[in-house]
Amino acid sequence: MYPSIFSSSKNNMNEVSNRRVARRLTSLVCLALLLVSNYNVAFGQAVTTPAPARVAERKPLPPRQFIPPRNYDTRHIKLDLRFDWLKEQALGTATITFAPLLKDTREVEFDATNMTIQTVKLAAGQTLNFAPDAKAGKLRVALDRVYQPSDELTMAITYNTVGVINDKGILGFGQGLTFIKPTADDPKRPMQIWSQGESEYNSTWFPHFDHPNDFTTTEMIATVDPKYTVISNGSLLGKKDNADGTRTWHWKMAQPHASYLVSIIVGEYAPITSNYDGIPVTTYTYPNMVEEGRVTGARVAEMVKFLSERTGVKYPYPKYDQTFVRDFGGGMENITATTLTDTSIVDARTALDGTSDSLISHELAHQWFGNYVTTRTWAHIWLNESFATYFQALWRQHNLGEDTFIYADVRENQDQYLQAWAQGNRRPIVTNNYADADALFDSYAYPRGGAVLHMLRKTLGDDAFFRSITHYLKKHAHQPVVTENFRIAVEETTGQPMDWFFDQWLYKMGHPVLNVTKTYDDAKKQLTMIVKQEQKIDPANAYPQVEFFRLPLDVEIGMTTGARTERITIEPQAEQTFTFNNVEAAPQFVNFDKGSVTIKQLNFERPTTELAYQLQNGTDTAGRLEAVELLSQRLTLPTTTEAERAQIANAMSGAMTKDAFWGVRLEAAKIPPPLFATPLGETFRPALVALTKDPKSLVRAQAITSLAATKDAKYADVYKAALTDGSYSVVRAAATAYGDTKDTAAYDALTKLTAVDSFRDQVRGAGLAGLARLGDARAFDLGLRYAAKGNTSAVRAGAVTILGAAGKKDARAFPLVSEAFTQGITRQDFQVAVAAAEALIALGDARGIQLFRDAREKTSILQAKQFLEFFEKRLQTIVNTNNATPPANTPGPATGAARNF
């Protein structure tokens, strides 16, 4: 799985963007991404962690969780299903083959919720007594006699589900079966059924032991209308047309696996099939999106090849399918049959900015990490999620190069974890203390764990690391695992004791806070560095914590004649001194932790001259990105001299146009807007104008966005010309920038965009967004037209923004905007929800406060509550300032459940 909550605004812009749409590109994630984008909390910015507040006493840990007991070993599960679309029910029989684990077994218990049991019988036909326990979510069955571990028996349970579950589970992904059907508001919605089993939700649609430590083979027989395709796990044994006009599909998964990976998808699909070494690799797309499906899945077979070679284990199953569905939270790695959100479908023009390779490669990597070997308990979920996160990064490294890997994965994983830490989310990666399984799918399971694996790789070296991975997978094939299995596999492979590494990075929480100083002795030709570990134990947190870290890392010493790299090991102590001899002159720069490998907070003061030299001459991409970040911050510090500011401006302008890596050019183009009000801003303008012609579309888009911050209408022609760019990102950036110029020709040019058809209406949405910035009252009618239900998300988002900008005096605006907000949240369409939230704030109508408040009260997700509270406070401030009251005789806000996002 992959929740997009782990995306950054930078990555949201290109392939580098969809990587975190990977597993659980959840509604919440979308909300977070849009907020991040709106408020410039972008990748590469420094993350500061406030000192922990003083508390009177330590907060208790969440409860300690244990694997639930069972007295049988499941051998096989066969499901035979039909569906009632009207009642949204599954009707069928679950045939379970199992063997007792304990002597004298008289009763067995299955997890079973949201279902009505009709009969329970043995394969021979004997009817068994059973007792459903709805409150506990259990089905208890009394056996016909005493059974022993040497016995094997088969039981058939006839049942039906009792409808869908509104609780959306992990970050909004869904629980059990979801039925997708056309509605009055959206008559073009496809007819679909899809399942979502992780963490323990498959027991909502078939009875079984619903925990990841019991492996079984499975079989799926599903009877549906013949216009539908059924996709499930394993091999397709056949399909049969029936006398009643239906068709029955029969799938079988012959290798044992965890039960949460059982899946079914029903819908109208067109298969696009390639292969890897004789293994069919199929993308199931919508019949009207075959070309887009081909573009989206263009590299999946190559990914299978890459992961087979990189893990040392050939793809272990008979086929690999990936299927797009509606209203899914991101991606889910059901064994041999991944489910993907249909929002990940891209056309060729979208692919100019970014692909869905990250989502696709993440879910594919799970076929090894999560399916071939599976976490035995949710406490060790990092063995699934962190490994998939890191191997999707390795695909990026292979496909897009080392620089993009460093930019989009190594640094970003660290930043996302540090942001979570700063927000108070603090725990070890591996812990048995958690509220429930779903609570563990967070920044520790994804980016922090991915960052730890990168550190392990760099600690061991590539050869030892990847041989350890191969040994781990082969040794534990088709088995549940815990973290110690992986540690032992590493030690068996390399002979190196790794308990210190696992203890500090996995079983304990925290990260080093390093204060580094350096001096150079010209007489001795000696560079000295003092490293202090300044992190503090948090007395309010009862999780185990690291006092001091052991840190092997690289220090790069840059000279005019070249650079040399020294390996050091920081020992677990408060302070340590390192001396480097034969340094012929004072270094031009010192790059501490070359490659930005280590999770850390670093305070390493260096002069502006040194950072500028590192930016202009350094060969380490991570070091140049760090230099951009620090120099950009220094631009706005009151202690920075004018001479330094000029030096920084020249260095960053040079990086914009000369740096070989597009990520450095993009980050250098993120000029703090206040600088354009100073003479220094003139230094950046020519570079930004030149950058609007950069070969990388994301760089062009950023250049236009930064240039727009000048508020200078003289660039109107630059923006107008970019309206015909091949990149959707550039068109959108240009449209909003052009609108801001208030150019007399802007209304006609932007209105013309709204007449352009494009994939997912991205051009039309850009035109509407630009019109909203233009503020021309003539656009209000367009806003009314396109804010209506039935339009795409991009269009509705742009339209409600127009209503917010131009609708303060029009009673029609507030009902449409409030309806869009409520529907956006209810349907987990956060492109619309966030645009509507901003429009509510722009309208300044006090009724919007209650909308935010109602939505906040209806969600149980802390981060969602925080975002909604943020909107509410902003609107409350405006209302207080304006002493606003709701207009008289206007319709009230639209109502509707704003739930579970």
Sequence and secondary structure as in RCSB ss.txt:
>XXXX:A:sequence
MYPSIFSSSKNNMNEVSNRRVARRLTSLVCLALLLVSNYNVAFGQAVTTPAPARVAERKPLPPRQFIPPRNYDTR
HIKLDLRFDWLKEQALGTATITFAPLLKDTREVEFDATNMTIQTVKLAAGQTLNFAPDAKAGKLRVALDRVYQPS
DELTMAITYNTVGVINDKGILGFGQGLTFIKPTADDPKRPMQIWSQGESEYNSTWFPHFDHPNDFTTTEMIATVD
PKYTVISNGSLLGKKDNADGTRTWHWKMAQPHASYLVSIIVGEYAPITSNYDGIPVTTYTYPNMVEEGRVTGARV
AEMVKFLSERTGVKYPYPKYDQTFVRDFGGGMENITATTLTDTSIVDARTALDGTSDSLISHELAHQWFGNYVTT
RTWAHIWLNESFATYFQALWRQHNLGEDTFIYADVRENQDQYLQAWAQGNRRPIVTNNYADADALFDSYAYPRGG
AVLHMLRKTLGDDAFFRSITHYLKKHAHQPVVTENFRIAVEETTGQPMDWFFDQWLYKMGHPVLNVTKTYDDAKK
QLTMIVKQEQKIDPANAYPQVEFFRLPLDVEIGMTTGARTERITIEPQAEQTFTFNNVEAAPQFVNFDKGSVTIK
QLNFERPTTELAYQLQNGTDTAGRLEAVELLSQRLTLPTTTEAERAQIANAMSGAMTKDAFWGVRLEAAKIPPPL
FATPLGETFRPALVALTKDPKSLVRAQAITSLAATKDAKYADVYKAALTDGSYSVVRAAATAYGDTKDTAAYDAL
TKLTAVDSFRDQVRGAGLAGLARLGDARAFDLGLRYAAKGNTSAVRAGAVTILGAAGKKDARAFPLVSEAFTQGI
TRQDFQVAVAAAEALIALGDARGIQLFRDAREKTSILQAKQFLEFFEKRLQTIVNTNNATPPANTPGPATGAARN
F
>XXXX:A:secstr
   GGG  TTGGGSHHHHGGGTTT  HHHHHHHHHHHHTT  TTS          SS B    B      SEEEE
EEEEEEEEETTTTEEEEEEEEEEEESSTTEEEEEEE  SEEEEEEEETTS B EEEEETTTTEEEEEEEEEE TT
  EEEEEEEEE S      GGG  SEEEEE   SS TT   EEEEE TTTTGGGTS B  STT EEEEEEEEEE 
TTSEEEESSEEEEEEE TTS EEEEEEEEEEEEGGG  EEEE  EEEEEEETTEEEEEEE GGGHHHHHHHTTTH
HHHHHHHHHHHTS   SS EEEEEETT  SEE  TTEEEEEGGG   TTGGGT  SHHHHHHHHHTTTBTTTEEE
SSGGGTHHHHHHHHHHHHHHHHHHH HHHHIIIIIHHHHHHHHHHHHTT    SS SB SSGGGGSSTIIIIIHH
HHHHHHHHHH HHHHHHHHHHHHHHTTTEEE HHHHHHHHHHHH    HHHHIIIIISB   EEEEEEEEETTTT
EEEEEEEE     TTB S B SS  EEEEEEEEETTEEEEEEEEE SSSEEEEEE    S  SEEEESTTS S  
EEEE   HHHHHHHHHH   HHHHHHHHHHHHHHHT TTS HHHHHHHHHHHHHHHHH SSHHHHHHHT   GGG
GGSTTHHHHHHHHHHHTT SSHHHHHHHHHHHHTT  GGGHHHHHHHTT S HHHHHHHHHHHHHHT TTHHHHH
HHHTT   GGGHHHHHHHHHHHHHT GGGHHHHHHHTSTTS HHHHHHHHHHHHHH TT TTHHHHHHHHHHHHH
HTT HHHHHHHHHHHHHHT THHHHHHHHHHHH   HHHHHHHHHHHHHHHHHHHHHT    TT           
 
